[in-house]
Amino acid sequence: MNALIQRFQPVLMGDPFEPLLALKQDNSVSEFITQFERFTGVIKGLNEQYLMKIFSNGLWEEIRAELKLYKTTNLSEIMSEAHAIEGKI
């Protein structure tokens, strides 16, 4: 049982905001999104604008800089744009 908790819900072992705020893109945008969704899945009631800022803050600098040129209105859009930008760099 502990192995399942460690693999799928490590944030349950402490402050759920800490790993979310520390999350940085190490590999692809897809992998970053998977991690981001895993960490946000246990936190209820966060404002979407706040989630968008946390998400973009964790992206590579090149992607984050280009994202500022787009008018994204929700988390789904910012994730999609991050994918598109990653394909260009």
C-alpha positions in Angstrom: 0.0 0.0 0.0 2.8 2.4 0.8 4.3 1.9 -2.6 1.0 2.9 -4.2 0.8 6.0 -2.2 4.4 6.9 -3.0 3.9 6.4 -6.7 0.5 8.1 -7.2 0.0 10.5 -4.3 3.3 11.6 -2.8 1.8 14.9 -1.9 -0.5 13.3 0.6 2.5 12.7 2.9 2.9 16.5 3.6 2.0 20.0 2.4 0.5 19.5 -1.1 1.6 23.0 -2.2 5.3 22.5 -1.6 5.9 20.0 -4.4 3.5 21.9 -6.7 5.3 25.3 -6.2 8.7 23.6 -6.6 7.8 21.8 -9.8 10.0 22.6 -12.7 10.1 21.2 -16.3 12.9 18.7 -16.6 11.9 17.0 -19.9 9.0 17.4 -22.3 6.0 19.6 -21.8 3.8 16.4 -21.8 5.8 15.0 -18.8 5.6 18.3 -17.0 1.8 18.4 -17.5 1.5 14.9 -16.1 3.4 15.9 -13.0 1.5 19.2 -12.7 -1.9 17.4 -12.9 -0.7 14.8 -10.4 0.2 17.5 -7.9 -2.9 19.6 -8.5 -5.2 16.6 -8.4 -5.2 16.6 -4.6 -5.6 20.3 -4.1 -9.2 21.5 -4.3 -10.6 24.9 -4.9 -7.5 26.7 -6.5 -8.3 29.6 -8.7 -7.5 28.8 -12.3 -5.6 32.0 -12.8 -3.3 31.0 -9.9 -2.8 27.5 -11.5 -1.9 29.1 -14.8 0.8 31.2 -13.1 2.2 28.2 -11.2 2.2 26.2 -14.5 3.9 28.8 -16.6 6.4 29.5 -13.8 7.6 25.8 -13.9 8.2 25.8 -17.6 11.6 26.3 -19.3 12.5 29.9 -19.6 12.3 29.8 -23.5 8.7 28.5 -23.4 7.7 30.8 -20.6 9.0 33.9 -22.4 7.1 33.0 -25.6 3.9 32.2 -23.7 3.8 35.8 -22.6 3.0 36.7 -26.2 -0.2 34.7 -26.3 -3.6 35.6 -24.8 -4.4 32.5 -22.9 -7.6 32.5 -20.8 -7.6 29.1 -19.1 -5.2 26.3 -18.0 -6.1 24.1 -21.0 -5.1 26.9 -23.4 -1.8 27.6 -21.7 -1.0 23.9 -21.8 -1.8 23.6 -25.4 0.3 26.7 -26.3 3.2 25.3 -24.3 3.0 22.2 -26.4 3.0 24.2 -29.6 5.9 26.4 -28.5 7.9 23.3 -27.5 7.5 22.0 -31.1 9.2 25.2 -32.4 12.2 25.2 -30.2 
